Amino acid sequence: MSDVTPVLNARKGVSPTPSGSPAPLPPDLFHCPEGAWLMTSCLPKFGIRRRQAALMELPELISILSCDVPALKALGMTRETIEPVQAWQRRDDSHPVVAQARSILETCRARGIWLLTAGDADYPEALHHIHDAPLVLYCLGDRRLLQRHQIGIVGSRNATRVGLDHARKFAAALSEKGFLVTSGLALGIDGAAHAGALDAGHHTLAVIGSGLDRLYPSQHRALAERITCQGLLMSEYPPGVKARAAHFPQRNRIISGMSRGVLVVEASLRSGSLITARLALEQGREVFAIPGSVHSPVARGCHHLIKQGARLVETVDDVLEELEAWWTPPGATAGAPAQASLTVDLEPREIAVLEALGYDPQSTDQLCSETGLPADQLMQSLLLLELQGLISSVPGGFQRIA
C-alpha cells in the first residue's frame, strides 16, 4: 500500500516549514467548517439506523452535537454516544473521540487532503439521496469536478484483453461527450477506465476503499498519482485506514450514487460489479452492460444484468440515448465542467408521480402503491422531479413544493 499525498504536494509546490519559521497553528476542530461534521462521523454507536431516527427530529445530523442529555436519550442515544457529545460541548480535547477527530483533521491538513462534508455546497446533490450517504469524504485533486455529470464504469479485476480495450475506449468516448468517468481504481476494468479517460486528455474520479495514505492496490500508485493531478481521488475512510473486504461494497454505493448511470464492461456472476449495478438500480440510476461470449465466465454477469433489464450496449450512442431520456447530454469540450440542463416538459410517468404527491410527506412505499410503478422507475422520477425543483426529500419520504 502506498501514500500518494507527498507526490501531489511536491507537484503543487508544498514544502516543509523552512528552518526558523514558525510552525503553522494546528487547525481548530471546534471552529472550522468541517469540524462538526467530522466529529459527528466519529461518534460511536451512531450508525445508519440511529442517524435516520435522529433526522426525523433534527434539521441536520450535526445538530446532535447541540442536544442536551434528555434530548439525546429521547433520540435513542446510548452512553457511548452521549459522552463524546458532552465532551464536544465542553470543548474537551482529552476525550478519546474528540482527540480522534482532531487527529484526523491535523493529518489531513498536513497531507493536503481536503474534506467534503454533507453540509458543503459542493457535496453532490444526488449523493444526498442514497441510503447511508457519507457524512465526510476525504479528497485529493480538483474540487470543481464534483459539479460534472458522472458515468460509472466498473467490471472484473480478471478482465480479458478485449474487456480492457472496451473499458479504455468507452471511457475515452464518454469523456469526450462531457461525462466524468468514475470508478474504483481496482485492477482490471476499473484501472483501464481511469487510464482511458486520462490518456485521452480528460479527467477521471476514483473512489477507493481505504485511507488516501493507504492506497490499494499498490500496483496503481502511478495511476493514482495521475488522478490526483488530473482528476479527483476520494474515500470515505480517514487517513490510516487500510483496505478491507467490507469496505468495497461501501465504496460501490458512492460510485453509483454520484453517477447518472453505471456501465458494466465484464463481470462474473460473483463479481463485486454486480453489487454496484444492484445499488445503482436501487438508487434509481441507469444500468448498462456490454455482452460477451457465451463461453466467457466474465461475460456471465453482464448477460445476467441484461436479462434483468439492463440496457445492452454495443456503442457509446446506446448509453447516450438512454441518458438523454432524463438529462440533456453535457457538452463535448475536453476538461470543461459539463453544463447539462433538464428538459422542461415532464413525461407521463413524472406527471403521474407529481399528481400522486401531496404537500405532506409520503413514503416511497406509498408512492409505489399509488402510482403502480416499480421502485427503480419511481426513484428515477422522484430524482428528476427533485432536480427540477418540484418536490423535496424530507424525513419520511417526499413532498410536493410546487
C-alpha positions in Angstrom: 0.0 0.0 0.0 1.3 3.5 -0.9 0.8 7.1 0.0 0.2 9.4 -2.9 0.0 12.7 -0.9 3.7 13.6 -0.9 3.8 13.3 -4.7 0.8 15.6 -5.0 2.2 18.1 -2.5 5.5 18.2 -4.3 3.8 18.9 -7.7 1.8 21.7 -6.1 5.0 23.2 -4.6 4.1 22.4 -1.0 7.2 22.0 1.2 8.1 21.6 4.8 8.2 24.7 7.0 11.6 26.3 6.5 14.0 26.2 9.4 13.5 29.1 11.8 10.0 29.8 10.5 7.1 29.5 13.0 5.1 26.3 12.6 1.5 26.7 11.4 -1.1 26.7 14.1 -3.0 23.4 14.4 -6.5 23.5 12.9 -9.2 24.4 15.3 -11.6 21.5 15.3 -14.3 23.4 17.1 -14.5 26.4 14.8 -13.5 25.1 11.3 -16.4 24.4 8.9 -15.6 20.7 8.7 -15.2 20.2 12.4 -18.8 19.4 13.5 -19.3 17.0 10.6 -16.0 15.2 11.3 -16.9 14.9 14.9 -20.4 13.6 14.0 -18.8 11.0 11.7 -16.6 9.8 14.6 -19.4 9.3 17.1 -19.6 5.7 18.3 -22.9 3.7 18.2 -24.3 6.3 15.7 -24.9 4.1 12.6 -27.4 4.4 9.8 -30.4 3.4 11.9 -29.8 5.9 14.6 -28.9 8.6 12.1 -32.2 8.1 10.3 -34.1 8.2 13.6 -32.2 11.5 14.5 -33.1 13.1 11.2 -36.8 12.6 11.9 -36.4 15.1 14.8 -33.4 17.2 13.8 -32.8 19.6 10.9 -29.4 18.1 10.1 -27.2 15.5 11.8 -24.7 17.8 13.2 -27.5 19.3 15.3 -27.0 16.3 17.6 -23.8 18.0 18.9 -26.0 20.7 20.4 -28.6 18.4 22.1 -28.7 18.1 25.9 -28.7 14.7 27.6 -32.5 14.3 27.9 -32.9 15.1 24.2 -30.1 12.6 23.3 -31.8 9.9 25.3 -35.1 10.7 23.7 -33.4 10.1 20.3 -32.4 6.7 21.5 -28.7 7.5 22.0 -26.7 5.4 24.4 -23.9 6.4 26.8 -21.3 5.6 24.2 -22.7 8.3 22.0 -23.8 10.8 24.7 -20.4 11.1 26.4 -18.4 12.3 23.4 -21.2 14.7 22.6 -20.9 16.2 26.1 -17.1 16.3 25.6 -17.6 18.2 22.4 -19.9 20.7 24.1 -17.3 21.2 26.9 -14.5 21.6 24.2 -12.7 18.7 26.0 -9.8 17.8 23.8 -8.8 15.0 26.2 -11.8 12.8 25.4 -10.7 10.0 23.0 -13.4 10.6 20.3 -12.7 14.4 20.3 -9.0 13.6 20.1 -9.6 11.2 17.3 -11.4 13.8 15.2 -8.7 16.4 15.9 -6.0 14.0 14.9 -7.8 13.2 11.6 -8.1 16.9 10.8 -4.5 17.6 11.6 -3.3 14.7 9.4 -5.5 15.8 6.5 -4.2 19.4 6.7 -0.6 18.1 6.9 -1.1 15.9 3.8 -3.1 18.3 1.7 -6.3 16.2 1.9 -9.4 18.3 1.9 -12.7 17.3 3.4 -16.0 17.3 1.6 -18.9 17.2 4.1 -22.6 16.6 3.8 -23.1 20.3 4.7 -20.9 21.5 1.9 -22.4 23.3 -1.1 -20.2 21.2 -3.4 -21.5 17.9 -2.0 -23.1 16.1 -5.0 -26.8 16.5 -4.7 -27.6 13.0 -6.0 -25.4 11.6 -3.2 -27.6 13.2 -0.5 -30.4 10.8 -1.5 -28.7 7.4 -1.3 -29.0 5.1 1.6 -26.3 5.8 4.2 -24.9 8.9 2.5 -21.3 9.5 3.8 -21.1 12.4 6.2 -17.4 13.1 5.3 -15.4 12.4 2.2 -11.6 12.7 2.1 -10.3 14.1 -1.2 -7.2 14.8 -3.2 -7.5 16.7 -6.5 -9.7 19.1 -8.3 -12.8 20.1 -6.3 -14.5 21.6 -9.4 -15.0 18.1 -10.9 -17.8 17.5 -8.3 -20.1 19.6 -10.5 -19.6 17.3 -13.5 -22.1 14.7 -14.7 -20.6 11.3 -13.9 -20.8 7.9 -15.5 -19.6 4.9 -13.6 -17.5 2.3 -15.4 -16.9 -1.0 -13.5 -16.0 -4.6 -14.1 -13.9 -7.6 -13.4 -10.5 -7.5 -11.8 -9.6 -10.5 -14.0 -10.6 -8.8 -17.3 -9.7 -10.1 -20.7 -7.7 -8.1 -23.2 -10.9 -7.3 -25.1 -12.6 -6.1 -21.9 -9.7 -3.8 -21.0 -9.8 -2.4 -24.5 -13.6 -1.8 -24.2 -13.1 0.0 -20.9 -10.5 2.3 -22.3 -12.4 3.1 -25.5 -15.7 3.7 -23.8 -14.1 5.8 -21.1 -12.4 8.0 -23.7 -15.5 8.3 -25.8 -17.8 9.1 -22.9 -15.3 11.6 -21.6 -15.3 13.3 -25.0 -19.1 13.7 -24.6 -18.6 15.6 -21.4 -19.1 12.9 -18.8 -16.7 12.4 -15.9 -15.7 8.8 -15.8 -15.9 7.4 -12.2 -14.7 4.1 -11.0 -13.0 2.3 -8.1 -9.2 2.2 -9.0 -9.3 -1.6 -8.8 -7.2 -3.9 -11.0 -8.7 -4.8 -14.4 -11.7 -2.8 -15.8 -11.6 0.0 -13.2 -8.0 0.9 -13.8 -8.4 0.6 -17.6 -11.4 3.0 -17.5 -9.4 5.6 -15.5 -6.4 5.3 -17.8 -8.6 5.5 -20.9 -10.0 8.9 -19.8 -6.6 10.2 -18.7 -4.8 9.1 -21.9 -7.5 10.8 -24.0 -6.7 14.1 -22.1 -9.7 14.1 -19.8 -10.4 14.0 -16.1 -11.5 11.0 -14.0 -12.7 10.3 -10.4 -11.6 7.3 -8.3 -13.3 6.2 -5.1 -11.2 3.9 -3.0 -11.8 1.6 -0.1 -9.0 2.7 2.2 -7.5 5.9 3.5 -5.8 8.1 0.9 -2.5 7.4 2.5 -3.0 3.6 2.4 -3.5 3.2 -1.4 -4.9 -0.1 -2.6 -3.9 -1.8 -4.8 -0.3 -0.7 -4.6 0.2 -1.6 -8.3 -2.0 1.5 -9.1 0.2 4.0 -7.3 1.3 5.7 -10.5 -2.2 5.8 -11.8 -3.4 7.3 -8.5 -0.8 10.0 -8.8 -2.0 10.8 -12.3 -5.6 11.0 -11.0 -4.7 13.4 -8.1 -3.0 15.7 -10.7 -5.6 15.3 -13.5 -8.8 14.4 -11.6 -10.0 13.6 -8.2 -9.2 10.8 -5.7 -11.8 10.2 -3.0 -12.5 8.0 0.1 -15.0 8.0 3.0 -12.2 6.5 5.1 -9.8 8.8 7.0 -6.1 8.6 6.7 -4.5 5.5 8.3 -7.4 3.1 7.4 -6.3 0.1 5.5 -8.3 -1.6 2.8 -10.7 -4.3 4.0 -13.1 -6.6 2.0 -16.1 -5.0 3.7 -15.1 -1.5 2.5 -15.5 -2.2 -1.2 -19.3 -2.7 -1.2 -19.5 0.5 0.8 -17.3 2.2 -1.8 -19.5 0.9 -4.6 -22.6 2.8 -3.3 -20.7 6.1 -3.6 -19.6 5.3 -7.2 -23.2 4.5 -8.3 -24.7 7.3 -6.1 -22.7 10.0 -7.8 -23.2 8.6 -11.3 -26.1 9.2 -13.8 -25.6 5.5 -14.8 -23.2 2.6 -14.4 -21.7 0.7 -17.3 -20.5 -2.9 -16.5 -17.9 -4.0 -19.0 -17.1 -7.5 -17.8 -18.2 -9.3 -14.7 -18.5 -12.8 -13.4 -21.7 -13.9 -11.6 -20.0 -13.3 -8.3 -18.3 -10.1 -9.2 -18.5 -7.0 -7.0 -19.5 -5.1 -10.1 -22.9 -6.7 -9.8 -23.2 -5.2 -6.3 -22.5 -1.8 -7.9 -25.2 -2.5 -10.5 -27.7 -3.6 -7.9 -27.0 -0.4 -5.9 -27.4 1.7 -9.0 -30.9 0.2 -9.6 -31.9 0.8 -6.0 -30.7 4.4 -6.3 -32.7 4.9 -9.5 -29.7 5.0 -11.8 -29.5 3.5 -15.3 -27.5 0.3 -15.7 -25.7 -0.7 -18.9 -23.9 -3.9 -19.8 -21.7 -5.0 -22.6 -22.4 -8.5 -23.8 -19.6 -11.1 -24.5 -19.1 -14.6 -25.5 -21.5 -17.2 -24.0 -18.4 -19.3 -23.2 -16.6 -16.5 -21.2 -17.1 -16.5 -17.4 -16.5 -12.8 -17.2 -19.4 -12.2 -19.6 -22.0 -14.1 -17.5 -22.5 -11.2 -15.1 -23.3 -8.8 -17.9 -25.7 -11.3 -19.5 -27.4 -11.7 -16.1 -27.8 -7.9 -15.9 -29.2 -7.7 -19.4 -31.8 -10.5 -18.6 -32.7 -8.4 -15.5 -33.4 -5.3 -17.7 -30.0 -3.6 -18.0 -29.5 -1.8 -21.3 -27.4 -3.9 -23.8 -24.6 -1.7 -25.0 -22.7 -2.0 -28.3 -21.7 1.6 -28.8 -21.5 4.8 -26.8 -24.6 6.0 -28.5 -26.5 3.3 -26.7 -25.5 4.9 -23.4 -26.2 8.4 -24.5 -29.6 7.5 -25.9 -30.8 6.1 -22.6 -29.4 9.0 -20.5 -30.9 11.6 -22.9 -34.4 10.5 -21.7 -33.6 12.2 -18.4 -30.8 14.7 -18.9 -29.7 16.8 -21.8 -26.2 15.4 -22.6 -23.2 17.5 -21.5 -21.1 19.4 -23.9 -18.1 17.8 -25.5 -15.3 20.3 -24.5 -12.4 18.3 -23.0 -11.7 19.3 -19.4 -14.6 21.7 -19.1 -17.4 21.3 -16.5 -20.5 19.8 -18.0 -23.4 22.2 -18.1 -26.4 19.8 -18.6 -29.9 21.1 -18.4 -33.1 19.3 -17.7 -35.9 19.2 -20.2 -38.8 21.4 -19.2 -41.6 19.2 -20.3 -42.5 16.3 -18.0 -43.1 12.8 -19.3 -46.4 11.0 -18.4 -44.6 9.0 -15.7 -43.3 12.1 -13.9 -46.7 13.7 -14.2 -48.3 10.7 -12.5 -45.8 10.8 -9.7 -46.3 14.5 -9.2 -50.0 14.1 -9.1 -49.7 11.3 -6.5 -47.7 13.6 -4.2 -49.3 16.0 -1.8 -47.8 18.7 0.4 -47.4 16.2 3.2 -44.6 13.7 3.2 -45.3 10.4 1.5 -43.0 7.3 1.7 -41.7 5.6 -1.4 -43.8 2.5 -0.4 -47.0 4.7 -0.5 -46.0 6.2 -3.9 -45.3 2.8 -5.4 -48.8 1.7 -4.3 -50.4 5.0 -5.6 -48.6 5.0 -9.0 -48.2 1.3 -9.6 -44.5 2.0 -10.6 -41.6 -0.4 -9.7 -39.3 1.1 -7.1 -36.4 1.8 -9.6 -38.7 3.7 -12.0 -40.3 5.6 -9.1 -36.8 6.7 -7.8 -35.8 7.9 -11.3 -38.9 10.0 -11.5 -38.5 11.4 -8.0 -34.9 12.3 -8.6 -35.9 14.1 -11.8 -38.7 16.0 -10.2 -36.5 17.0 -7.3 -33.8 18.3 -9.7 -36.4 20.4 -11.4 -37.4 21.9 -8.0 -40.9 20.5 -8.0 -40.6 18.2 -5.0 -38.3 17.9 -1.9 -36.8 15.0 0.0 -37.9 15.2 3.7 -37.9 13.0 6.7 -40.5 10.3 6.0 -40.2 10.5 2.2 -41.0 13.1 -0.4 -43.4 16.0 -0.6 -44.5 18.4 -3.3 -43.3 22.0 -3.2 -44.5 23.4 -6.5 
